């Protein structure tokens, strides 16, 4: 087993934890937070009777990474370590695995599910553990899974219930919570400390050593002038104005500047308003305006052709489901302008100047054949557009740029599977790829090689994301580049984030300088408030769920307002899947392509995508439950709900105003299939 030796600054920051105190270790990206946690875990297992440790992470790929690269090499010969994620079939026996292990590494959601689930082989209590290590612990706030777990912990502490585990949090930056004043930033840091019931520790005596280990990259702003002419973007805006004119004038006057995130927020709200009023003209116009606005944002970030093909794909998918005059107008508008848009998008004279600047930045770096770079883009779609651009760019191919995409896992378009993520990272480590084009998934926690260049391209994020992205440029003489338009919002946000980064450090310093008594008093007040808020939230949730009986709630397709089922027809499986058990529902949908998931599940497997038979709106997918019966599983965002109090458009199932009954396999399937013998 390898020796777990620490650098001087790591030894300094683990002292509170070694004394058995709850603490948050604050070290920059690349500073060795996880190694410090391994050391604390080792000492804890060696010195604590009946020790049991859980290491919680917020992303699935970090489970295997922490297991293989950190905890197993140092502790694997002496202790039983189990790695469990949503991809693991073993998660369904979590309670049994915890009993059989000294150390479990899992996603926070796995632990949260086990705390709720009362089946013996699945259930655990917080008091089953003696140490909880929480990676990227700055997420322990608001409605996050980390905060749900720690909310239970804090409530037990306030009520003086049970022997609670020691807490060790790890973060590169707790941030300021968006606050720009020192007193508010201090409040935010204190709230994170209260949520984790911990002090926050950082190196005071070995800052120079830390700076040598984690050198800060040279920051450069690669500024481009605003496009002199943008006929493609102008044409899109002219088409949007025609849609504005098609709507009531009072509606379009309230919309902000086209091609901005603010405009997107406006049309999202407009679509909701249209659905609630059952005004299909407004709802559909809003949906289409969002597509045009997306095209403007893409045109501002990558190539004009990327913006064009995105719109073209959207309208091709809708051609066969034109229900009324609104659909005919919107489809006709695009069809009439398609040829001209395509011609404008193909004219290289008006191409995005940011791409030329990005090309120069990458060329300069990749003149050195050993260079590695990460290019951060906002959206999955943006990463794919940039990947196509890199691979079709002769100048970048000449300097041997070998690009790969890294985005979040999932099942939708442009998502990656967990295995695809692992393969991409492995190829980047080995040098098969030398440029990662990534969404924010590569900012946090991922073990990727030190980079010579990190580029932030067209991004508006907070100071935490900026620090984490910057921390990826860890090679000597590395460069952190911001490619942005002159006077653009990206530059203003980047400068704001620099200020907030320094404000975070000041806020932490102020918290650390508080007397133990004052700190303890403030934390106790915040925790008691949090418990009260949690109790009130639970009460409100119960009230909301009891507001209507299931039979009073009518589900309508969000695309065409067709009534399709009642709340009485719905059941929930394991608090996750919401299915319709009424056979009559099948006549309202068509089933399309098979959903393919990389992982398997204990009780169910995916079936086909389901869509509204009337308008084509996607509703969810079929699932095969217990290998016996196929039931439709619904996405709540695809429906509007009509109740005695009016219409609503819930974003999540937890927002519905009635109680969805638990699925009773024998009872519900007997009523669905009276002739089926379920006792065999």
Buried (B, 14 or more C-beta within 10 A) or exposed (E): EEEBEBBEBBBBBBEBBBEEBBBBBBBBBBBBBBBBBBBBBBBBBEEBEEBBBBBBBBBBBBBBBBBBEBBBBBBBEEBEBBBBBBBBEBBBBBBBBBEEBBBBBBBBBBBBBBBEBEEEEBBBEBEBBBBBBBBBBBBBBEEBBBBBBBBBBBBBBBEEEEEBBBBBBBBBBBBBBEBEEEEBBBBBBBBBBBBBBBBBBBBEEBEEBBEEBBBEBEBBEBBBEEBEEBBBBEBBBEBBEEBBEBBEEEBBEEBEEBBBEEBBEBBEEBBBBBBBEEBBBBBBBBBBBBBBBBBBBBBBBBBBBBBBBBBBEBBEEBEEBBBEEBBEBBBEBBEEBBEEBBEBBBEEEBBBBBBEBBBEBBBBBBEEEEBBBBBBBBBBBBBBBBBBBBEEBEEBEEBEBBBBBBBBBEEEEBEBBBEBBBBBBEBBEEEEBBBBBBBBBBBBBBBBBEBBBBBBBBBBBBBBBBBBBBBBBBBEEBBBBBBBBEEBEBBEBBEBBBEBBEBBBBBBBBBBEBEEEEBEEBBEEBBEEBBEEBEEEEEEEEEBBEBBEBEBBBBBBBBBBBEBBBBBBBBBBBEEBBBBBBEEBBEBBBBEEEBEEEBEBEBBBBBBBBBBBBBBBBBBBBBBBEEEBBBBBBBBBBBBBBBEEEBBBBEEBEEBBBBBBEBEBEEBBBEEEEEEEEEE
